[in-house]
Amino acid sequence: MDRNNVEDALWALSDHPPIPKRIRREIGRRLNHGQLVHQGGKLMRLLRRVWVLDDNPYSVWLDENYGLYGEVNQHFFRHPEDWSVEDLFEHVGALDAVDKRFAVFLEGLVSADVVPDVGGQRVVADVINTALHQAGLELREVGEEGGYPVFGVISTRAPRGRPKNLIFASQEKPDIRFSDAIDNHVEIVTNADKVLVYDRPIGTDGLKWRDLQMWWQEAQSIEDAVEVKTSLYRRLKASLPVNSPPQRLLFELYHQIHSSIMPDMPALLPEVWLHWDPRTMRLRGRDALLNSRMDFLLLLPHGKRIVLEVDGSQHYSRDGRADPALYAKTMRGDRHLALSGYEVFRFGAAELRDDGEARVMVKEFFGELFRMNKPV
């Protein structure tokens, strides 16, 4: 009971999207025993892990029919005609639990630990999603473990695919080619030292600084941990435009503010290439892809993608004069990103001129951003 209370208190702060009671009931009504009970012990272990089936410290020595555990065992497993899945939800407290706990429960119901069959997992996920979509959420495959898909409850607005290649830390348009288009293998043809390509799988936790540092250590064959950290930081910072002190300050402040916990923080990726087109914008004309490069990108847990842009005068003027067409183009690119599942946050260059004021603003921004996207 104490463990659940602590978890609920933490999860209540996570601002998990709401899953209304009506939708929870509907999920229970759509599911049946046969979809969930593959050897009763598997589902029972999930129930005991997520819900409080008994709070008696001596229950291990008591009869197996004792308390709620006994009721579940008797009415759901031994005599399935007694309780439906909806009844089970009601008795264990699933209908009134905090949203995050219910989401964890759903993820468990479609896990290989409960449904040890890939096809069965996907069938159960599809059944749940018919109701869960009404809340703007869905169970989506976010990884793999032991050959089985791993599902997570995420927003239906989140990008569907996982990142396959991150091309970043370069102001120059990269000269790339697909050495194997089927496997999506990217090769830097010229100036390979001027661009970074992160091609490792990115899981449900997003991309943390620790992950980036491990990749850099192997890629550069560096053994000393301090050198790995400092050389990676220098390489990323060197990719930032010298003529944009505000952009450089945002990068510096992010690392200074989170220095004590940096390994567990999302990696702040600079100069990330979103669109790559071998033809120039002049040749493409109106068909050219907008916002080909982002100032910064954060890959947060469960597929959340955060774009940070530092707006200088080049975003709204030419030769010192306001240019409405240029500004409209920037806004059109933002709309495209938003509709593709990215969240875009813009900083005015004037906000990042004074170090002291900027530090307060940046600390508040990231504190609120990570509070809203807390993985627990």
C-alpha positions in Angstrom: 0.0 0.0 0.0 2.8 2.5 0.9 4.5 1.8 -2.4 1.4 2.5 -4.3 0.7 5.7 -2.4 4.2 7.0 -3.1 3.8 6.1 -6.8 0.4 7.8 -7.0 1.8 10.9 -5.4 4.6 11.1 -8.0 2.4 10.2 -10.9 -0.2 12.8 -9.9 2.5 15.4 -10.6 3.3 14.0 -14.1 0.3 15.6 -15.8 -0.4 12.4 -17.7 -3.2 12.9 -20.3 -6.6 12.1 -18.7 -8.2 8.7 -19.4 -11.9 9.3 -18.4 -13.8 6.7 -16.4 -16.2 6.1 -19.2 -13.4 5.1 -21.5 -11.9 2.8 -18.9 -15.3 1.1 -18.6 -15.5 0.8 -22.3 -12.1 -0.8 -22.5 -13.2 -3.4 -19.9 -16.4 -4.2 -21.8 -14.5 -4.7 -25.0 -12.0 -7.1 -23.5 -12.7 -10.7 -22.7 -11.1 -13.5 -20.5 -9.7 -15.4 -23.5 -7.7 -12.4 -24.7 -6.0 -11.9 -21.3 -5.8 -15.2 -19.5 -2.9 -17.1 -20.9 -1.9 -19.2 -17.9 -3.7 -17.3 -15.0 -0.5 -16.7 -13.1 0.8 -14.3 -15.7 -2.1 -11.9 -15.4 -2.3 -12.3 -11.6 1.4 -11.2 -11.3 0.5 -8.0 -13.2 -2.5 -7.4 -11.0 -0.4 -7.8 -7.8 2.3 -5.5 -9.2 -0.1 -2.7 -10.2 -2.9 -2.9 -7.7 -3.2 -3.6 -4.0 -4.9 -7.0 -3.8 -4.0 -7.4 -0.1 -2.5 -5.1 2.5 -2.0 -7.7 5.2 1.8 -8.2 5.9 1.0 -11.8 6.9 -1.0 -12.6 3.9 1.7 -14.9 2.6 0.8 -17.3 5.3 -2.9 -17.0 4.9 -5.3 -19.0 2.7 -5.1 -18.1 -1.0 -8.8 -17.2 -0.9 -8.0 -14.4 1.6 -9.1 -10.8 0.8 -9.3 -9.2 -2.7 -6.7 -11.6 -4.0 -8.9 -14.5 -3.1 -11.9 -12.8 -4.7 -10.1 -12.2 -7.9 -8.8 -15.7 -7.9 -12.2 -17.2 -7.2 -14.5 -15.0 -9.4 -12.3 -14.1 -12.4 -9.9 -17.1 -12.8 -11.7 -20.1 -11.4 -15.2 -19.1 -12.3 -14.9 -16.6 -15.2 -18.6 -16.5 -15.6 -18.8 -14.6 -12.3 -16.8 -11.5 -13.3 -16.3 -9.8 -16.7 -13.1 -7.8 -17.4 -15.1 -4.7 -16.6 -16.0 -6.2 -13.2 -12.3 -6.9 -12.6 -11.4 -3.3 -13.4 -14.0 -2.1 -10.9 -12.9 -4.5 -8.1 -9.1 -3.8 -8.3 -9.7 0.0 -8.5 -8.7 0.6 -12.1 -11.7 2.8 -12.8 -10.7 5.4 -10.2 -6.9 5.1 -10.2 -4.7 8.0 -11.3 -4.3 8.2 -15.0 -0.6 7.1 -15.1 -1.4 4.0 -13.1 -4.1 3.0 -15.4 -1.8 3.6 -18.4 0.8 1.4 -16.8 -1.8 -1.3 -16.3 -2.8 -1.1 -20.0 0.8 -1.4 -21.0 1.1 -4.5 -18.8 -2.0 -6.1 -20.3 -0.4 -6.0 -23.8 3.0 -7.0 -22.6 4.6 -10.4 -23.4 4.6 -11.1 -19.7 0.8 -11.4 -19.9 0.1 -12.2 -23.5 3.1 -14.4 -24.7 2.1 -14.2 -28.4 3.0 -11.4 -30.8 -0.3 -11.7 -32.7 -2.3 -11.8 -29.4 -0.5 -8.7 -28.1 -1.5 -6.7 -31.2 -5.1 -8.0 -31.1 -5.5 -6.8 -27.5 -3.8 -3.5 -28.3 -6.2 -3.0 -31.2 -9.2 -3.8 -29.0 -8.1 -1.3 -26.3 -7.3 1.4 -28.9 -10.8 1.4 -30.3 -11.9 3.0 -27.0 -8.6 4.7 -26.0 -8.5 6.8 -29.2 -11.4 8.8 -27.8 -9.0 10.2 -25.2 -6.5 11.1 -27.9 -4.2 8.3 -26.8 -3.2 4.9 -28.1 -1.1 1.8 -27.3 1.7 2.0 -29.8 4.7 -0.2 -30.4 7.6 1.7 -29.1 10.3 -0.9 -28.8 11.1 -4.6 -28.7 12.2 -6.9 -25.9 13.1 -10.6 -26.3 11.6 -10.6 -29.8 8.2 -9.3 -28.5 6.8 -5.8 -29.2 6.8 -3.3 -26.3 3.8 -1.0 -26.2 3.4 2.4 -24.6 0.4 4.7 -24.1 1.2 7.8 -26.0 -0.6 10.7 -27.7 -2.1 10.0 -31.1 -0.5 13.2 -32.2 3.0 11.9 -31.5 5.1 11.0 -34.6 4.5 7.4 -35.6 8.0 6.4 -36.5 11.0 6.3 -34.3 14.1 8.3 -35.4 16.3 6.3 -37.7 19.1 8.8 -38.4 20.0 12.0 -36.6 22.1 14.3 -38.8 23.2 17.2 -36.7 26.0 19.6 -35.5 26.5 21.0 -39.0 25.6 24.4 -40.4 26.5 23.3 -43.9 24.1 21.3 -46.0 25.5 17.7 -45.7 26.7 15.9 -48.8 25.1 12.6 -48.1 24.0 9.5 -50.0 22.3 6.3 -49.1 24.9 3.5 -49.2 22.0 1.1 -48.6 18.5 2.6 -49.2 16.7 -0.5 -48.0 18.4 -0.5 -44.6 18.5 3.3 -44.5 22.3 3.5 -44.2 23.5 7.0 -44.6 27.0 7.8 -45.8 28.7 11.2 -45.6 30.4 11.7 -48.9 32.6 14.7 -48.3 33.6 16.7 -45.1 32.5 13.9 -42.8 34.2 15.7 -40.0 31.8 18.6 -40.2 28.6 16.6 -39.5 27.5 14.0 -37.0 25.2 11.1 -37.7 23.6 9.3 -34.7 22.2 6.0 -36.1 21.6 4.0 -32.9 18.1 2.9 -32.0 16.2 5.4 -29.8 13.9 3.8 -27.3 10.9 4.9 -25.2 13.2 7.0 -22.9 14.2 9.3 -25.8 17.8 10.4 -26.3 19.7 11.3 -23.1 23.1 12.9 -22.8 24.4 9.6 -21.4 23.3 7.8 -24.7 25.0 10.5 -26.8 28.1 10.3 -24.7 28.4 6.5 -25.0 28.0 6.8 -28.8 30.6 9.5 -29.0 33.1 7.5 -26.9 32.8 4.5 -29.2 32.9 6.6 -32.4 36.0 8.5 -31.3 37.7 5.6 -29.4 38.2 7.7 -26.3 38.8 5.9 -23.0 38.9 8.8 -20.5 35.4 9.6 -19.3 36.2 13.3 -18.7 37.7 13.7 -22.1 34.6 12.1 -23.7 32.3 14.5 -22.0 34.3 17.7 -22.7 35.2 16.8 -26.3 31.6 16.1 -27.1 30.4 19.3 -25.5 33.1 21.3 -27.5 32.2 19.5 -30.8 28.5 20.4 -30.4 29.2 24.0 -29.3 31.5 24.4 -32.3 28.7 23.7 -34.6 26.7 26.7 -33.4 26.9 29.9 -35.6 29.5 32.3 -34.3 27.3 35.2 -35.3 24.5 34.1 -33.0 25.6 34.6 -29.4 22.0 34.1 -28.1 21.9 30.6 -29.6 25.2 29.8 -28.1 24.1 31.1 -24.7 21.0 28.9 -24.7 23.2 25.9 -25.3 25.7 26.9 -22.6 22.9 27.7 -20.0 21.2 24.4 -20.6 24.4 22.5 -19.7 25.3 24.8 -16.8 21.8 24.6 -15.2 21.7 20.8 -15.4 25.4 20.1 -14.9 24.9 17.9 -11.7 22.3 15.7 -13.4 23.4 16.0 -17.1 23.8 12.3 -17.8 20.1 11.7 -17.2 18.9 14.8 -19.1 17.7 14.8 -22.7 20.5 15.6 -25.1 20.2 19.1 -26.6 21.1 18.5 -30.2 22.2 21.6 -32.1 21.8 22.3 -35.9 19.6 19.2 -36.7 18.8 18.5 -40.3 15.1 17.7 -40.6 14.7 17.8 -44.4 17.4 16.9 -46.9 16.9 17.6 -50.6 19.7 17.1 -53.1 18.3 20.0 -55.1 18.5 23.6 -54.0 15.5 25.7 -52.9 16.0 27.8 -56.1 15.5 24.7 -58.3 12.6 23.4 -56.2 10.8 26.7 -56.0 7.5 26.5 -54.1 7.9 22.7 -53.7 11.0 23.2 -51.5 10.9 21.8 -48.0 10.6 24.4 -45.3 12.6 24.6 -42.1 15.3 22.2 -43.3 17.4 22.7 -40.3 16.4 23.2 -36.6 18.4 25.2 -34.1 17.9 22.6 -31.4 16.1 19.3 -31.0 15.2 17.4 -27.8 13.9 13.8 -28.0 11.9 13.2 -24.9 10.3 9.9 -23.6 7.5 8.3 -25.5 8.2 9.9 -28.9 7.9 13.5 -27.8 9.9 15.8 -30.1 10.7 19.3 -29.0 12.1 21.9 -31.4 13.8 25.1 -30.0 14.4 28.0 -32.3 16.3 31.3 -31.4 14.8 34.0 -33.6 17.2 36.6 -34.8 16.5 39.4 -37.3 17.1 36.9 -40.2 13.8 35.2 -39.4 11.7 38.3 -40.2 13.8 40.8 -42.1 16.2 41.3 -45.1 18.9 43.9 -45.1 17.5 45.4 -42.0 14.0 45.8 -43.3 10.9 43.9 -42.2 10.0 41.2 -44.6 6.4 39.9 -44.1 6.9 37.2 -46.7 10.0 35.8 -44.9 8.1 35.8 -41.6 5.2 34.1 -43.2 7.5 31.4 -44.5 8.9 30.8 -41.0 5.3 30.5 -39.6 4.3 28.1 -42.4 7.3 25.9 -41.5 6.2 25.9 -37.9 2.7 24.7 -38.8 4.2 21.9 -40.9 6.3 20.8 -37.9 3.4 20.9 -35.5 1.2 18.9 -37.9 4.0 16.3 -38.1 4.0 15.9 -34.3 6.7 18.3 -33.3 6.3 21.0 -30.6 8.0 24.2 -31.5 9.2 26.8 -29.0 10.7 30.1 -30.1 13.0 32.4 -28.1 13.6 36.0 -29.1 17.3 36.8 -29.4 16.6 39.8 -27.1 15.7 37.3 -24.3 19.2 35.8 -24.5 21.4 38.9 -24.4 21.8 39.4 -20.7 23.4 36.3 -19.0 21.7 36.8 -15.6 18.2 37.4 -17.0 18.5 34.7 -19.5 19.6 32.2 -16.9 16.4 32.8 -14.9 14.2 32.5 -18.0 15.9 29.4 -19.4 15.8 27.7 -16.0 12.1 28.4 -15.7 11.4 27.2 -19.2 13.1 23.9 -19.0 11.8 23.3 -15.5 8.2 23.7 -16.7 8.9 21.8 -20.0 10.3 18.7 -18.2 7.6 18.9 -15.5 5.0 18.7 -18.2 6.8 15.8 -19.9 7.9 13.9 -16.8 8.3 10.2 -17.7 7.1 8.8 -14.3 
